[in-house]
Amino acid sequence: MENQKRINPFWAFIAAILGWRLFKHFDFQSFTFADPYFDIVYIVVFGVAIFFIIKDYKAEK
């Protein structure tokens, strides 16, 4: 049986929650965030979660 590529559910859950929160905080009329300081932290952690999802997905070759 060959190795199946799997996405880590922990990082996928974190990325989904943060992505949804960033979408809800973003004001499309003025292109600003509702709470810029928290949203900067959300963007950084969202990027880290996406990085780990991609890294883990590629490492299982």
N, C-alpha and C positions, 0 to 999 in steps of 0.2 A: 504494500500500500504506500503510495507516494505521500510526501508531506503536504498537508493542506495549509494554505496561508490563512491565518486568522487574525482578526483585529482584536487588540486588547480591550475588553469591555470597560475596564476602569477609565482609560483615557478617552474612549469613545463617549462615555457618559459625561465626563468632565467637559469635553469639547462641545457636546450637544447642549448642555446646560449653559455654558458660557456664550456659545453662539446665539442661543435664543435670548439671553440677557442683553447681549450687545445689540441685537436687532431691536429689542423693545426699548432700549435706552437711546437709540439713534433717532434724531429728529430729521426727517427727510426734507422738511421745508427749509430749514436753515443749515443743514449739513453739520450739526453739532451733536454732542452727546449731552444727556441730561445731567450726569454727574461725572465730570471729566476725570477726577482723581481715581475714583473706583474703576472707571472704564479703561483707564490706562493699565491698571493691574489686570483687569479682565482680558484685555488684548494680549498682554504678555503671557499670561497663563494659557490662553487659548492657543497662542503660537507654540508654546511648549508642548501642549497636549497634541496638537497636529504633528509636531516634529516627532514625538515618541510613537504616534500611530504609524507614521511613514517609516520610521527607523525599524520598528518591530516587524512591520509587514515585509520590508525588504530583507531583513536579517534571516528570515526563515527559509531562504532558498536552499 
